[in-house]
Amino acid sequence: MKINVKQFIDCLPIMGKGFLGIFIILGIIIIATVFLNAVTKKGQKSVPVIVACLAALLAVVGAAVLYGFLR
């Protein structure tokens, strides 16, 4: 079996974008889970956690939209 190093190097940016997308989606899922836990908690609501989660979600979505427009 022959390994073509040039093709592997050419594929690295594509693989990097794929891994970045996976990490972004995982981050969104984690933030959404923390947000839903803070909102649906019985008793006292954790307002700072709710605000921080909403800000993080808006930042990620805004960055994704901006990236789409600039591309």
Short mmCIF file of the C-alpha atoms (twelve columns), coordinates in Angstrom:
data_MODEL
# 
_entry.id   MODEL 
# 
loop_
_atom_site.group_PDB 
_atom_site.id 
_atom_site.type_symbol 
_atom_site.label_atom_id 
_atom_site.label_alt_id 
_atom_site.label_comp_id 
_atom_site.label_asym_id 
_atom_site.label_seq_id 
_atom_site.Cartn_x 
_atom_site.Cartn_y 
_atom_site.Cartn_z 
_atom_site.pdbx_PDB_model_num 
ATOM 1  C CA . MET A 1  0.000   0.000  0.000  1 
ATOM 2  C CA . LYS A 2  1.350   3.387  -1.015 1 
ATOM 3  C CA . ILE A 3  0.608   6.534  0.994  1 
ATOM 4  C CA . ASN A 4  0.455   9.768  -0.952 1 
ATOM 5  C CA . VAL A 5  1.686   12.411 1.496  1 
ATOM 6  C CA . LYS A 6  0.789   15.353 -0.775 1 
ATOM 7  C CA . GLN A 7  -2.854  14.303 -0.936 1 
ATOM 8  C CA . PHE A 8  -2.899  13.837 2.840  1 
ATOM 9  C CA . ILE A 9  -1.516  17.352 3.364  1 
ATOM 10 C CA . ASP A 10 -4.083  18.731 0.884  1 
ATOM 11 C CA . CYS A 11 -6.908  17.075 2.852  1 
ATOM 12 C CA . LEU A 12 -5.905  18.513 6.248  1 
ATOM 13 C CA . PRO A 13 -7.841  21.817 5.861  1 
ATOM 14 C CA . ILE A 14 -10.991 19.914 4.908  1 
ATOM 15 C CA . MET A 15 -10.607 17.583 7.888  1 
ATOM 16 C CA . GLY A 16 -9.951  20.591 10.140 1 
ATOM 17 C CA . LYS A 17 -13.203 22.250 9.041  1 
ATOM 18 C CA . GLY A 18 -15.075 19.017 9.705  1 
ATOM 19 C CA . PHE A 19 -13.632 18.647 13.198 1 
ATOM 20 C CA . LEU A 20 -14.340 22.319 13.931 1 
ATOM 21 C CA . GLY A 21 -17.958 21.798 12.902 1 
ATOM 22 C CA . ILE A 22 -18.233 18.775 15.181 1 
ATOM 23 C CA . PHE A 23 -16.835 20.720 18.146 1 
ATOM 24 C CA . ILE A 24 -19.170 23.656 17.482 1 
ATOM 25 C CA . ILE A 25 -22.215 21.388 17.391 1 
ATOM 26 C CA . LEU A 26 -21.116 19.627 20.589 1 
ATOM 27 C CA . GLY A 27 -20.654 23.014 22.242 1 
ATOM 28 C CA . ILE A 28 -24.143 24.090 21.194 1 
ATOM 29 C CA . ILE A 29 -25.612 20.868 22.602 1 
ATOM 30 C CA . ILE A 30 -23.757 21.329 25.913 1 
ATOM 31 C CA . ILE A 31 -24.801 24.985 26.224 1 
ATOM 32 C CA . ALA A 32 -28.412 24.144 25.375 1 
ATOM 33 C CA . THR A 33 -28.430 21.366 27.982 1 
ATOM 34 C CA . VAL A 34 -27.070 23.674 30.690 1 
ATOM 35 C CA . PHE A 35 -29.602 26.324 29.653 1 
ATOM 36 C CA . LEU A 36 -32.528 23.900 29.832 1 
ATOM 37 C CA . ASN A 37 -31.358 22.598 33.225 1 
ATOM 38 C CA . ALA A 38 -31.164 26.170 34.563 1 
ATOM 39 C CA . VAL A 39 -34.592 27.093 33.200 1 
ATOM 40 C CA . THR A 40 -36.451 23.978 34.342 1 
ATOM 41 C CA . LYS A 41 -34.825 23.696 37.780 1 
ATOM 42 C CA . LYS A 42 -37.344 23.567 40.608 1 
ATOM 43 C CA . GLY A 43 -37.034 26.341 43.145 1 
ATOM 44 C CA . GLN A 44 -34.738 29.288 42.554 1 
ATOM 45 C CA . LYS A 45 -33.849 29.985 38.938 1 
ATOM 46 C CA . SER A 46 -30.206 30.657 38.173 1 
ATOM 47 C CA . VAL A 47 -30.493 33.912 36.217 1 
ATOM 48 C CA . PRO A 48 -26.734 34.417 35.612 1 
ATOM 49 C CA . VAL A 49 -26.449 30.921 34.096 1 
ATOM 50 C CA . ILE A 50 -29.479 31.540 31.889 1 
ATOM 51 C CA . VAL A 51 -28.096 34.872 30.662 1 
ATOM 52 C CA . ALA A 52 -24.620 33.406 30.067 1 
ATOM 53 C CA . CYS A 53 -26.056 30.469 28.090 1 
ATOM 54 C CA . LEU A 54 -28.227 32.736 25.960 1 
ATOM 55 C CA . ALA A 55 -25.259 35.014 25.270 1 
ATOM 56 C CA . ALA A 56 -23.078 32.041 24.309 1 
ATOM 57 C CA . LEU A 57 -25.756 30.605 22.013 1 
ATOM 58 C CA . LEU A 58 -26.273 33.972 20.326 1 
ATOM 59 C CA . ALA A 59 -22.517 34.406 19.893 1 
ATOM 60 C CA . VAL A 60 -22.107 30.973 18.297 1 
ATOM 61 C CA . VAL A 61 -25.085 31.395 15.990 1 
ATOM 62 C CA . GLY A 62 -23.971 34.921 15.084 1 
ATOM 63 C CA . ALA A 63 -20.459 33.720 14.312 1 
ATOM 64 C CA . ALA A 64 -21.837 30.912 12.131 1 
ATOM 65 C CA . VAL A 65 -24.067 33.332 10.202 1 
ATOM 66 C CA . LEU A 66 -21.229 35.832 9.811  1 
ATOM 67 C CA . TYR A 67 -18.922 33.083 8.589  1 
ATOM 68 C CA . GLY A 68 -21.555 32.071 6.048  1 
ATOM 69 C CA . PHE A 69 -21.874 35.631 4.744  1 
ATOM 70 C CA . LEU A 70 -18.133 36.247 4.557  1 
ATOM 71 C CA . ARG A 71 -17.374 33.001 2.795  1 
# 
